[in-house]
Amino acid sequence: MSPNTNNSMLIMGTGAMACLFAARLSAASYRVTMLGTWREGLQALRKNGVVLVDNDGSERSFPVQVTNSPQDCNGVRFALVLVKSWQTQRAAQQLAECLSTQGLALTLQNGLGNLELLAQFLGAQCVALGVTTTGATLLGPGRVRPGGEGVISLNGHPRMAPIARMLSKAGFTIETTPDATALLWGKLVINAAINPITALLGIPNGELLARETTRSLLRASARETAAVASAQGIQLPYPDPVAAVESIASRTAKNRSSMLQDVQRGAPTEIDAICGAIVQAGERTGIQTPINSILLQLVKAMHPTEKDKSTKTSREIIRGHKMEKVTSLADLRDARARLPAPVGFVPTMGYLHEGHLSLVRAARAECASVVVSIFVNPTQFSPNEDLSNYPRDVQRDLNLLKEEGVDLVWTPTPEIMYPPGYQTWITVEEAASVLEGSMRPGHFRGVATVVAKLFNAIIPDKAYFGQKDAQQAVVIRRMTHDLNFNLDVVVCPTIREPDGLALSSRNVYLNPNERQAATVLCRALVKAQVAFSKGDHDAKRLLQITIEVIESEPLARLQYVSCAHPDTLHELEGEIHTQALLSMAVYIGKTRLIDNVMIGDQ
Ligand code: AMP
């Protein structure tokens, strides 16, 4: 079904805008393929095509090809990116697998950062920015109602002409603009003001104007975002941002923002690409963004956790939940003895983020009781490492863990873990001697020792670790087996920021430029992963691809990169036949970051 001809369009996404564009292009006799991940959406589209429901209720159906695999789209020339911003990274990875090197992907998404993210994966020559005022409402899987005629403004791009022609033939009004970024900011001012407040209060757009409090918040938000735009030299496409926002809220009075719909559906929202991106731009330009920051936090607080999705009554359970926090060994043993089995355990060094919380959620889903330890283990830091500066905020950690329904938190002191005269160590030999072990001598001796002591004190049935620290997981598995600990080691996937950076407590050390540069680790790994999936199976070649990407980033300094057997960590050579662990350590400025991906058959 490869949509690789001049009259074919690949549409990334199956939501409202994706369906609207698919219907219009299909009606104009183009061959449309929709690539998405939403199962119900794909099923409905496959069965009925895209169904366009007009305002008078009449329905027309248009044929589309449907797939969830980029491999079905090899060599595609034209693509429209119409996924939500939090899905852009996945869309970029998929496009990297199928877009022709001469192809063009046009993003018509809301929010900032999507063009840059796509360019990281596809190269700037293969991506273009457009802004549309066209709207659409999804009435059900594959069923869409157009939300009024709008204009599509396209920035200049040498490969844009065929896509512009197709969109124009499909009935859209096309304008070319020298500066689509200014239009994107124009839309951002409006989205940042209307969407989060309506989502938080559960009200349609018009009600923002009916209440004095929301109206002044709306105005203050518009002024704040406009100030950030202006500090970057961006000229908004209207003279008065407050008047523009109020006029849109009034013209769309009955509409419910897509962020409100997302919150009501219990889905993630685009808040990071809207208020989050404005806060970041404010940090870069020295403009305070208190309103966007608060709206960002509040909307994020409405996002469902994995647990909310899995158990209907979890909120009620957590609300009445009692979490115990202990420090001494005696209190720990006493509290542990009262916990129902099976007991899941998550060891951490605190300063918790979504990566840690994903382990807690996995434990909560599989075990009757969940224990978390917070201990910054001094023996796994060498004298020149960041022990004294390691970020700490125990009160915040405890609040997060209580929210997750954790039963028991142990915060031992260094004196409890290493009493005076301490001299007993656990050394895992081979697995701990390579990669991180060779760069950080003594690190895994500290890790294995503290984890064994934590296991001895807590006696868990299952212990949860992150794939983010892949070698640590291998070392702990080995030790657990060798020392006959009676427990299962569970390794959970790496949790990443929307732009691919693996979450880590150490990311707080990065300044804004370094934070941007830090995406290079994930970009390098994904590039090798994509090369592998396209048939490049030679270990040396994959390492070379990774190194080239890292070396292209001026703020990055590669310490090591490895392509190793995922269980033995033996370095691989020649063709990779099964699986390999591609891992690396990179300095971004003074901050040392690690990351890895698995390649090959899962
Ligand atoms: P730390 O507090 O850094 O010792 O990490 C505690 C646990 O969280 C370890 O098992 C880590 O592998 C895991 N972890 C850290 N970052 C992530 C992440 N981004 N995704 C998944 N797990 C993580």
Residues whose N, C-alpha, C, O or C-beta is under 5 A from the ligand:
A	BS01	AMP	P347 T348 M349 G350 G355 H356 Y464 F465 G466 Q467 K468 D469 C492 P493 T494 I495 A502 L503 S504
